[in-house]
Amino acid sequence: MLIARLIAEATGLETRLDAASAALDAAGMPVAAATMLDFCGDVLQISLPHGDARQVAAMLTEHFGECDMLVADHDIEVPRLFVSDMDSTMIGQECIDELADFAGIKDKVADITERAMRGELEFESALRERVGLLEGLGEHAIDRCLAERIGPVAGARTLVETLKSKGCRTVLVTGGFHHFADRVAEQLGFERVVGNRLAVLNGHLTGKLAGPVSDASTKLATLEEERANLGEGARVLATGDGANDIPMIEAADYGIAYRAKPKARDAANGRIVSEDLTAILSLLAIPKNEWVEG
């Protein structure tokens, strides 16, 4: 069984559904049912008795365009665990790039960040290189950066608080830094934070990290640890945008790529191409009257 949910433009929806159904049937993946879940934001749900999830997603994209979508091999449930990346996922910025601007080297750092998130550079070495470029920057710049540059993406707090209201545990796990993540987590309502620590001496960044590196393997290990604590059968949602999010996205029941780099998007069984994270609540079929507004 496959369940596909998507948020598509209403104009010409029936015509596009007919065309998609015909194409799926021709590919040996007949549609068993198609219904609108109007109570959660006009979500189209398509049920298929069998099929290949990636092929289904690709064919639906061909007919409905680049829309928010989730494809699962089971009845989609509200997850009991939500693990999310921070930079460019829960917040609209890359913290290290914005912090580098206070040192006058944003372009240089941002280029390394972009290449690392695309999977073109090894994460740890790219992280250490960028942190090294910040040596000597006053710690006060972090407070200014948080106040002036860093903000949540639309719907982030509503997503977290609504999931928590449904009994879902929420964890923010980042390749970024506790200096930022702890405050972002408090603002958005996350219950646990995992990340890197910037080393500070006499009020200035040393250009080093304090403690072990939080990377793709850390994100995956955190997800697996938290899932094990919940017991067998707990559904897991993970969101991210970059290459270092791929292992946890692939391990989750609902691995959703948010406005993601190509490699992360290809690894996911869900995607958000719009900007508002409440689209995830719609894809999970949580009625709007049950959303906890942030």
Number of C-alpha atoms within 10 A of each C-alpha: 14 22 21 26 27 27 22 18 11 9 8 10 14 10 11 16 17 12 15 20 22 14 18 19 13 10 13 10 19 17 19 13 12 16 12 15 17 13 13 19 18 18 23 20 20 20 21 20 13 15 17 13 18 14 13 21 18 13 17 24 17 12 17 19 13 17 16 25 26 26 29 18 18 12 11 19 15 20 21 20 23 26 29 28 27 28 25 18 23 27 19 16 17 18 23 22 20 22 23 23 17 16 15 12 16 15 13 14 23 19 11 19 22 16 16 20 22 18 18 13 16 13 22 15 11 18 24 14 15 22 20 15 18 24 16 16 19 17 18 11 17 20 13 13 18 17 10 10 15 19 14 18 17 16 19 20 22 20 24 29 20 19 22 20 12 14 13 20 21 24 23 26 31 25 24 23 21 18 17 21 25 16 14 21 22 12 14 20 20 24 13 14 21 20 24 22 19 20 17 18 10 9 12 17 22 21 19 19 18 12 10 10 18 21 20 21 15 21 27 21 14 18 25 15 11 19 21 12 9 13 9 8 9 17 19 25 23 29 30 31 30 28 25 27 31 26 20 29 31 18 17 24 23 27 30 29 31 27 19 24 17 15 18 28 23 15 20 30 23 28 28 26 16 14 15 15 21 24 23 23 22 23 28 18 21 21 14 15 9 12 20 15 15 15
